[in-house]
């Protein structure tokens, strides 16, 4: 069973706080695509998509979609004043050159070392690794948004990934429906609890070893 709309928006709203004025940001599909709807007033950000758009706006209203204008997942988007279009080669040139300030991705698992596993469940059909490999290696900050546990109740924040790794040691921050973690050299740091969540619940549902932020200890 998937997460409800309210929880997905709660995670996206927390992620929006990591975005500062003037940043260039790439959003993955799923929960990350909700982030633009939660940006505070007065924050102007250039959202980039691998298919060749820079300057995407909020999700269009039903009936107001432009059939020629979509993000990398094929979902309709709007654009802001000053937006530009280009081919995928230039889009990936921007990514590989390190021009993205932040990438916000979904994931299947993240390890306590910041390893990202988000591209395949062995035995399931998958279209390919996509841009996640380049984005996770080259963006200045990598933020993962995901449910804390999978549909079987197993922790997705793990000691070491059991699924194939997309990129090792690349994740800087993990935001789930239970908690916010930072990946640091000294280990995984529990930064915040989501509203109504207890530390006990996080301990019960987290396979990874983590340390508490001074604010929580």
PATI-565410 format. One record per residue (C-alpha): residue number from 1; residue in three letters; x, y, z. Coordinates in nm, 4 decimals, m for minus. Layout:
REM PATI-565410
{num->NUM	residu->ALA	xx->X	yy->Y	zz->Z}
...
//
This chain:
REM PATI-565410
{num->1	residu->UNK	xx->0.0000	yy->0.0000	zz->0.0000}
{num->2	residu->UNK	xx->0.1427	yy->0.3391	zz->m0.1021}
{num->3	residu->UNK	xx->0.1680	yy->0.6524	zz->0.1060}
{num->4	residu->UNK	xx->m0.1286	yy->0.8869	zz->0.1270}
{num->5	residu->UNK	xx->m0.1278	yy->1.2248	zz->m0.0440}
{num->6	residu->UNK	xx->m0.0892	yy->1.4125	zz->0.2867}
{num->7	residu->UNK	xx->0.2259	yy->1.2179	zz->0.3827}
{num->8	residu->UNK	xx->0.3762	yy->1.2623	zz->0.0364}
{num->9	residu->UNK	xx->0.3149	yy->1.6369	zz->0.0606}
{num->10	residu->UNK	xx->0.4592	yy->1.6467	zz->0.4138}
{num->11	residu->UNK	xx->0.7864	yy->1.4978	zz->0.2821}
{num->12	residu->UNK	xx->0.7897	yy->1.7311	zz->m0.0211}
{num->13	residu->UNK	xx->0.7252	yy->2.0351	zz->0.2015}
{num->14	residu->UNK	xx->1.0216	yy->1.9461	zz->0.4257}
{num->15	residu->UNK	xx->1.2431	yy->1.9003	zz->0.1190}
{num->16	residu->UNK	xx->1.1424	yy->2.2447	zz->m0.0124}
{num->17	residu->UNK	xx->1.3152	yy->2.4012	zz->0.2914}
{num->18	residu->UNK	xx->1.6512	yy->2.2838	zz->0.1518}
{num->19	residu->UNK	xx->1.6063	yy->2.4964	zz->m0.1610}
{num->20	residu->UNK	xx->1.7431	yy->2.8490	zz->m0.1569}
{num->21	residu->UNK	xx->1.6876	yy->3.1433	zz->m0.3899}
{num->22	residu->UNK	xx->1.8630	yy->3.1185	zz->m0.7278}
{num->23	residu->UNK	xx->1.9427	yy->2.7468	zz->m0.7125}
{num->24	residu->UNK	xx->1.9361	yy->2.5107	zz->m1.0119}
{num->25	residu->UNK	xx->1.7481	yy->2.1977	zz->m0.9008}
{num->26	residu->UNK	xx->1.6625	yy->1.8653	zz->m1.0648}
{num->27	residu->UNK	xx->1.3606	yy->1.6664	zz->m0.9425}
{num->28	residu->UNK	xx->1.3034	yy->1.2937	zz->m0.9776}
{num->29	residu->UNK	xx->0.9625	yy->1.1387	zz->m1.0378}
{num->30	residu->UNK	xx->0.7185	yy->1.0633	zz->m0.7548}
{num->31	residu->UNK	xx->0.7366	yy->1.2632	zz->m0.4311}
{num->32	residu->UNK	xx->1.0176	yy->1.4950	zz->m0.5601}
{num->33	residu->UNK	xx->0.7860	yy->1.6238	zz->m0.8338}
{num->34	residu->UNK	xx->0.5608	yy->1.7739	zz->m0.5600}
{num->35	residu->UNK	xx->0.8384	yy->1.9991	zz->m0.4229}
{num->36	residu->UNK	xx->0.7656	yy->2.3052	zz->m0.6465}
{num->37	residu->UNK	xx->0.4125	yy->2.3255	zz->m0.5017}
{num->38	residu->UNK	xx->0.5597	yy->2.3930	zz->m0.1535}
{num->39	residu->UNK	xx->0.8227	yy->2.6590	zz->m0.2211}
{num->40	residu->UNK	xx->0.7852	yy->2.9686	zz->m0.0014}
{num->41	residu->UNK	xx->0.6808	yy->3.2990	zz->m0.1588}
{num->42	residu->UNK	xx->0.9686	yy->3.4954	zz->m0.3055}
{num->43	residu->UNK	xx->1.1941	yy->3.1936	zz->m0.3704}
{num->44	residu->UNK	xx->1.2891	yy->3.1853	zz->m0.7376}
{num->45	residu->UNK	xx->1.4429	yy->2.8559	zz->m0.8473}
{num->46	residu->UNK	xx->1.5393	yy->2.7101	zz->m1.1842}
{num->47	residu->UNK	xx->1.4058	yy->2.3532	zz->m1.1997}
{num->48	residu->UNK	xx->1.5872	yy->2.1457	zz->m1.4605}
{num->49	residu->UNK	xx->1.4744	yy->1.8300	zz->m1.6407}
{num->50	residu->UNK	xx->1.6994	yy->1.5880	zz->m1.8300}
{num->51	residu->UNK	xx->1.4803	yy->1.6005	zz->m2.1389}
{num->52	residu->UNK	xx->1.5853	yy->1.9642	zz->m2.1860}
{num->53	residu->UNK	xx->1.3965	yy->2.2233	zz->m1.9809}
{num->54	residu->UNK	xx->1.5346	yy->2.4811	zz->m1.7377}
{num->55	residu->UNK	xx->1.2836	yy->2.6956	zz->m1.5471}
{num->56	residu->UNK	xx->0.9861	yy->2.4673	zz->m1.4839}
{num->57	residu->UNK	xx->0.7002	yy->2.6002	zz->m1.2717}
{num->58	residu->UNK	xx->0.4209	yy->2.4391	zz->m1.0716}
{num->59	residu->UNK	xx->0.2049	yy->2.1506	zz->m1.1940}
{num->60	residu->UNK	xx->m0.0508	yy->2.2763	zz->m1.4503}
{num->61	residu->UNK	xx->m0.4196	yy->2.2712	zz->m1.3661}
{num->62	residu->UNK	xx->m0.6295	yy->1.9989	zz->m1.5267}
{num->63	residu->UNK	xx->m0.7263	yy->2.1101	zz->m1.8769}
{num->64	residu->UNK	xx->m0.4437	yy->2.3656	zz->m1.8984}
{num->65	residu->UNK	xx->m0.1625	yy->2.1242	zz->m1.9880}
{num->66	residu->UNK	xx->0.0562	yy->2.1936	zz->m2.2915}
{num->67	residu->UNK	xx->0.0944	yy->1.8684	zz->m2.4870}
{num->68	residu->UNK	xx->0.4453	yy->1.9683	zz->m2.5988}
{num->69	residu->UNK	xx->0.5734	yy->2.0587	zz->m2.2546}
{num->70	residu->UNK	xx->0.6653	yy->1.7827	zz->m2.0075}
{num->71	residu->UNK	xx->0.9358	yy->1.6744	zz->m1.7664}
{num->72	residu->UNK	xx->1.1687	yy->1.3742	zz->m1.8029}
{num->73	residu->UNK	xx->0.8969	yy->1.1383	zz->m1.6764}
{num->74	residu->UNK	xx->0.6526	yy->1.2634	zz->m1.9428}
{num->75	residu->UNK	xx->0.4273	yy->1.4510	zz->m1.6982}
{num->76	residu->UNK	xx->0.2973	yy->1.7936	zz->m1.8014}
{num->77	residu->UNK	xx->0.4706	yy->2.0992	zz->m1.6524}
{num->78	residu->UNK	xx->0.4470	yy->2.4764	zz->m1.6706}
{num->79	residu->UNK	xx->0.7352	yy->2.7161	zz->m1.7253}
{num->80	residu->UNK	xx->0.8414	yy->3.0400	zz->m1.5588}
{num->81	residu->UNK	xx->0.9531	yy->3.3615	zz->m1.7280}
{num->82	residu->UNK	xx->1.3113	yy->3.3177	zz->m1.8461}
{num->83	residu->UNK	xx->1.2810	yy->2.9411	zz->m1.9025}
{num->84	residu->UNK	xx->1.4717	yy->2.7755	zz->m2.1862}
{num->85	residu->UNK	xx->1.4595	yy->2.4561	zz->m2.3912}
{num->86	residu->UNK	xx->1.7517	yy->2.2498	zz->m2.5221}
{num->87	residu->UNK	xx->1.8355	yy->1.8919	zz->m2.6188}
{num->88	residu->UNK	xx->1.9156	yy->1.6071	zz->m2.3784}
{num->89	residu->UNK	xx->2.2880	yy->1.6234	zz->m2.4586}
{num->90	residu->UNK	xx->2.3049	yy->1.9796	zz->m2.3243}
{num->91	residu->UNK	xx->2.0857	yy->1.8846	zz->m2.0245}
{num->92	residu->UNK	xx->2.3325	yy->1.6091	zz->m1.9314}
{num->93	residu->UNK	xx->2.6249	yy->1.8413	zz->m2.0039}
{num->94	residu->UNK	xx->2.4878	yy->2.0716	zz->m1.7334}
{num->95	residu->UNK	xx->2.4559	yy->1.7781	zz->m1.4932}
{num->96	residu->UNK	xx->2.7980	yy->1.6257	zz->m1.5635}
{num->97	residu->UNK	xx->2.9699	yy->1.9641	zz->m1.5407}
{num->98	residu->UNK	xx->2.8385	yy->2.0003	zz->m1.1837}
{num->99	residu->UNK	xx->2.6046	yy->2.2931	zz->m1.2556}
{num->100	residu->UNK	xx->2.3172	yy->2.1527	zz->m1.0447}
{num->101	residu->UNK	xx->2.2993	yy->2.2774	zz->m0.6872}
{num->102	residu->UNK	xx->2.0561	yy->2.0090	zz->m0.5706}
{num->103	residu->UNK	xx->1.9019	yy->1.6898	zz->m0.7016}
{num->104	residu->UNK	xx->1.6005	yy->1.5425	zz->m0.5205}
{num->105	residu->UNK	xx->1.5449	yy->1.1741	zz->m0.5940}
{num->106	residu->UNK	xx->1.3353	yy->0.8807	zz->m0.4841}
{num->107	residu->UNK	xx->1.5047	yy->0.5584	zz->m0.3776}
{num->108	residu->UNK	xx->1.4446	yy->0.1933	zz->m0.2959}
{num->109	residu->UNK	xx->1.7183	yy->0.1893	zz->m0.0296}
{num->110	residu->UNK	xx->1.9830	yy->0.4221	zz->0.1143}
{num->111	residu->UNK	xx->2.2686	yy->0.2932	zz->0.3304}
{num->112	residu->UNK	xx->2.4129	yy->0.4640	zz->0.6362}
{num->113	residu->UNK	xx->2.7213	yy->0.5472	zz->0.4244}
{num->114	residu->UNK	xx->2.5012	yy->0.7310	zz->0.1729}
{num->115	residu->UNK	xx->2.4954	yy->0.4594	zz->m0.0950}
{num->116	residu->UNK	xx->2.1990	yy->0.5053	zz->m0.3306}
{num->117	residu->UNK	xx->2.0047	yy->0.2055	zz->m0.4645}
{num->118	residu->UNK	xx->1.7191	yy->0.3405	zz->m0.6726}
{num->119	residu->UNK	xx->1.7177	yy->0.1866	zz->m1.0156}
{num->120	residu->UNK	xx->1.6171	yy->m0.1812	zz->m1.0088}
{num->121	residu->UNK	xx->1.4539	yy->m0.4579	zz->m0.8091}
{num->122	residu->UNK	xx->1.6120	yy->m0.7762	zz->m0.9539}
{num->123	residu->UNK	xx->1.3616	yy->m0.9749	zz->m1.1567}
{num->124	residu->UNK	xx->1.1296	yy->m0.6784	zz->m1.2176}
{num->125	residu->UNK	xx->1.1019	yy->m0.4940	zz->m1.5489}
{num->126	residu->UNK	xx->1.2794	yy->m0.1592	zz->m1.5526}
{num->127	residu->UNK	xx->1.3302	yy->0.0986	zz->m1.8303}
{num->128	residu->UNK	xx->1.6947	yy->0.1575	zz->m1.7296}
{num->129	residu->UNK	xx->1.9022	yy->0.3521	zz->m1.4827}
{num->130	residu->UNK	xx->1.8099	yy->0.6868	zz->m1.6385}
{num->131	residu->UNK	xx->1.9726	yy->1.0094	zz->m1.5226}
{num->132	residu->UNK	xx->1.9993	yy->0.9059	zz->m1.1559}
{num->133	residu->UNK	xx->2.3577	yy->0.7844	zz->m1.1996}
{num->134	residu->UNK	xx->2.4855	yy->1.1200	zz->m1.3305}
{num->135	residu->UNK	xx->2.2664	yy->1.3302	zz->m1.1032}
{num->136	residu->UNK	xx->2.3699	yy->1.1479	zz->m0.7875}
{num->137	residu->UNK	xx->2.7393	yy->1.1725	zz->m0.8749}
{num->138	residu->UNK	xx->2.7540	yy->1.5327	zz->m0.9901}
{num->139	residu->UNK	xx->2.4931	yy->1.7431	zz->m0.8071}
{num->140	residu->UNK	xx->2.6354	yy->1.9517	zz->m0.5228}
{num->141	residu->UNK	xx->2.3710	yy->1.8141	zz->m0.2830}
{num->142	residu->UNK	xx->2.1758	yy->1.4885	zz->m0.3151}
{num->143	residu->UNK	xx->1.8482	yy->1.4578	zz->m0.1203}
{num->144	residu->UNK	xx->1.6456	yy->1.1348	zz->m0.1152}
{num->145	residu->UNK	xx->1.2694	yy->1.1392	zz->m0.0480}
{num->146	residu->UNK	xx->1.1088	yy->0.8016	zz->0.0233}
{num->147	residu->UNK	xx->0.8871	yy->0.6015	zz->0.2562}
{num->148	residu->UNK	xx->1.0794	yy->0.4822	zz->0.5631}
{num->149	residu->UNK	xx->0.9764	yy->0.1197	zz->0.5060}
{num->150	residu->UNK	xx->0.8792	yy->m0.0843	zz->0.2002}
{num->151	residu->UNK	xx->0.5395	yy->m0.2461	zz->0.1461}
{num->152	residu->UNK	xx->0.6504	yy->m0.5445	zz->0.3573}
{num->153	residu->UNK	xx->0.7495	yy->m0.3196	zz->0.6484}
{num->154	residu->UNK	xx->1.1257	yy->m0.3572	zz->0.5944}
{num->155	residu->UNK	xx->1.3479	yy->m0.0549	zz->0.6571}
{num->156	residu->UNK	xx->1.4675	yy->0.1297	zz->0.3455}
{num->157	residu->UNK	xx->1.7323	yy->0.3124	zz->0.5528}
{num->158	residu->UNK	xx->1.9814	yy->0.0249	zz->0.5846}
{num->159	residu->UNK	xx->2.3276	yy->m0.0660	zz->0.7122}
{num->160	residu->UNK	xx->2.4233	yy->m0.1793	zz->0.3622}
{num->161	residu->UNK	xx->2.2142	yy->m0.1971	zz->0.0446}
{num->162	residu->UNK	xx->2.0883	yy->m0.5417	zz->m0.0603}
{num->163	residu->UNK	xx->1.9700	yy->m0.3995	zz->m0.3944}
{num->164	residu->UNK	xx->2.2084	yy->m0.3017	zz->m0.6784}
{num->165	residu->UNK	xx->2.3739	yy->0.0331	zz->m0.6050}
{num->166	residu->UNK	xx->2.3245	yy->0.3270	zz->m0.8408}
{num->167	residu->UNK	xx->2.6036	yy->0.5401	zz->m0.6906}
{num->168	residu->UNK	xx->2.8098	yy->0.4790	zz->m0.3738}
{num->169	residu->UNK	xx->2.8445	yy->0.7401	zz->m0.0967}
{num->170	residu->UNK	xx->2.6533	yy->1.0146	zz->m0.2752}
{num->171	residu->UNK	xx->2.3471	yy->1.0906	zz->m0.0567}
{num->172	residu->UNK	xx->2.3660	yy->1.3963	zz->0.1716}
{num->173	residu->UNK	xx->2.0154	yy->1.3934	zz->0.3220}
{num->174	residu->UNK	xx->1.7284	yy->1.1437	zz->0.3591}
{num->175	residu->UNK	xx->1.3714	yy->1.2630	zz->0.4233}
{num->176	residu->UNK	xx->1.1082	yy->0.9976	zz->0.4984}
{num->177	residu->UNK	xx->0.7570	yy->0.9903	zz->0.6443}
{num->178	residu->UNK	xx->0.9193	yy->0.9327	zz->0.9884}
{num->179	residu->UNK	xx->1.2434	yy->1.1298	zz->0.9991}
{num->180	residu->UNK	xx->1.5110	yy->1.3515	zz->0.8475}
{num->181	residu->UNK	xx->1.8684	yy->1.2182	zz->0.8398}
{num->182	residu->UNK	xx->2.1978	yy->1.3723	zz->0.7313}
{num->183	residu->UNK	xx->2.4787	yy->1.1511	zz->0.6039}
{num->184	residu->UNK	xx->2.8040	yy->1.2651	zz->0.7644}
{num->185	residu->UNK	xx->3.1586	yy->1.1322	zz->0.7770}
{num->186	residu->UNK	xx->3.1055	yy->1.0197	zz->1.1359}
{num->187	residu->UNK	xx->2.7846	yy->0.8368	zz->1.0429}
{num->188	residu->UNK	xx->2.4127	yy->0.8788	zz->0.9879}
{num->189	residu->UNK	xx->2.2754	yy->1.1676	zz->1.1935}
{num->190	residu->UNK	xx->1.9075	yy->1.1762	zz->1.2947}
{num->191	residu->UNK	xx->1.8271	yy->1.5433	zz->1.2508}
{num->192	residu->UNK	xx->1.4486	yy->1.5658	zz->1.2982}
{num->193	residu->UNK	xx->1.1424	yy->1.3568	zz->1.3779}
{num->194	residu->UNK	xx->0.8374	yy->1.4065	zz->1.1610}
{num->195	residu->UNK	xx->0.5267	yy->1.5414	zz->1.3438}
{num->196	residu->UNK	xx->0.3785	yy->1.2867	zz->1.5839}
{num->197	residu->UNK	xx->0.6652	yy->1.0377	zz->1.5424}
{num->198	residu->UNK	xx->0.8543	yy->0.9042	zz->1.8445}
{num->199	residu->UNK	xx->1.2212	yy->0.8145	zz->1.8642}
{num->200	residu->UNK	xx->1.1163	yy->0.4599	zz->1.9570}
{num->201	residu->UNK	xx->0.9232	yy->0.4251	zz->1.6319}
{num->202	residu->UNK	xx->1.2275	yy->0.5353	zz->1.4324}
{num->203	residu->UNK	xx->1.4523	yy->0.2890	zz->1.6175}
{num->204	residu->UNK	xx->1.2034	yy->0.0051	zz->1.5541}
{num->205	residu->UNK	xx->1.1786	yy->0.0823	zz->1.1817}
{num->206	residu->UNK	xx->1.5412	yy->0.1674	zz->1.0956}
{num->207	residu->UNK	xx->1.7911	yy->m0.1014	zz->1.0024}
{num->208	residu->UNK	xx->2.0808	yy->0.1478	zz->0.9836}
{num->209	residu->UNK	xx->2.2855	yy->0.2605	zz->1.2807}
{num->210	residu->UNK	xx->2.2400	yy->0.6310	zz->1.3515}
{num->211	residu->UNK	xx->2.3467	yy->0.8958	zz->1.5983}
{num->212	residu->UNK	xx->2.1230	yy->1.1643	zz->1.7467}
{num->213	residu->UNK	xx->2.1512	yy->1.5319	zz->1.6645}
{num->214	residu->UNK	xx->2.2371	yy->1.7393	zz->1.9760}
{num->215	residu->UNK	xx->1.8907	yy->1.8948	zz->1.9444}
{num->216	residu->UNK	xx->1.7293	yy->1.5525	zz->2.0012}
{num->217	residu->UNK	xx->1.9606	yy->1.4067	zz->2.2657}
//
